[in-house]
Amino acid sequence: MAAPVLTGRSGRSEGRILKRLAAELARPDKSVSREMTFTENVSIRGARLTTVRRWQPGTRVRVTFLRNGVRSEGKVAYCQRHETGDFAIGVELFAQV
């Protein structure tokens, strides 16, 4: 099992685990705008994913983990630009579909 990641953010009660998982990222209401992506880290309540586009905080998203087909819905907590030009988003997961 991977070691928890210390994020430096206050208020987080669970640790994040560095884990690269293939996932599909989409808006729940728009199935045509799906994006294949990977997680950078995961926890029970959320995940950090890479993406090619900017996402607005508060946007509802659906994350499908391809390894096991688990689909979860949540919202974008933050969006940060990487030096490479892509983005990292933090997703707060709150419902498994």
N, C-alpha and C positions, 0 to 999 in steps of 0.2 A: 504494500500500500504506500502511496506517495505521502510525503510529509505535507502538513498544512502550510498554506501560504499566509504570511502575515501581511496584511494589506495596509495597515496604518490608519484605517478608517475607524472612527469611534462608533460604538453602538452595535457592532457586529458580534453576535454571540457564537457563531459557528465558524470554524476554519474553512478555508478554501483549499482544494486539492488540485495541484497542477495535473491536468488531464486533457489530452488532445482527443476529442471525440468528433466524428463527422456528424453534422447536423444540417437540417433544412430550416431556414428562417423565413417566416412569412407573416404578413398581416392576416389576422383571422378572417377579415371581411373581403380580402382580395387574393384569391388563390393564384392569380396570374403572375404576381410579383414575388415569386419564390426565389430564394438564393441558397446555394449550397455553401456551407461554411464549416468552421471548426471551432470548438471551444478552446480557450486558453486555460481556464480553471473552472471548477464547479463546486457547488456546495448543495446542501439539502434545499436551500431556498432560492438559489440563483446560479447564474453562470456568466462568464465573460466570454464573448464570442468575437471573432474577427468578421468584418463585413466590408464590402466594397463601396457602400454608400453611407451617407450621414443619416442617422435616425434621431428624431426629436424625443427628448425625455418625456415620459408619460404615454408614448405610443404603445398601444396594445400589440403584442406579437404572439405568434405560435412557434414553438421550437419543437422539431421532431428529431429525436436522437436516432440515427439510422441503424446503429448497432442492434438495438432492441425494439425499435419502432415506437417507443414511448413518446407521446405528444403532450406537451405542457403549454399552457397559456400564461402570459405574464405581461409585464410592462417594462419599457426601457427606463432604467434608472439614470444612466449617463451615456454619453458618446464622446470618445476621445480620438483625435487623429493621430495615427502612427507616423513616424518619419518616412515610411515607405509610401504614404499617400492613402492607404486604406484606413479603416476605423476599428476601434474596439468599443463594444457596447457592453454595459452591465445590464443584465436582465433579471428582474425580480420575478421568480416563478411563483404563481399562486394557485394554479388549478391544473390537474392532470386530466387530459381529455380521454 
